[in-house]
Amino acid sequence: MTSSRPYLIRAIHEWITDNGLTPYILVDASAPGLKAPEKYIENGKIILNLSHSAVHGLQIENDWIMFGARFDGQKMEVHVPTNAVLAIYARENGRGMVLENGDTDTPPPTDTPPKGVKKPHLQVVK
């Protein structure tokens, strides 16, 4: 299955926007392929405004978030890998979602039970 991360980002973005609030994303600035203004990176992270009034051509795809915006009056195309998004939230009240680092859809191994727990098994009874 594909990662649920981009679907969650799109859903939370829509929810925030539908409620008349401003969607922001917190991004890991060390992510390979990130194209964003370095001037606004602090402590290895950057916060980006994804409101329709702040960006143009917003595309939240499965692998990338892409949009155009102005920073200090200069046009820039921004590219954010979806796996670099650490959180999406409303600027006004902080409500939103924190996303775990790495692949959020990796299930725990099913072939190894925790220590002290016996692995269940089925037996055919005739």
Buried (B, 14 or more C-beta within 10 A) or exposed (E): EEBEBBEBBBBBBEBBBEEEBBBBBBBBBEBEEBEBBEEEBEEEBBBBBBBEEBBEEBEBEEEBBBBEBEEEEEEEEBEBBBBBBBBBBBBEEEEBBEBEEEEEEEEEEEEEEEEEEEEEEEEEEE
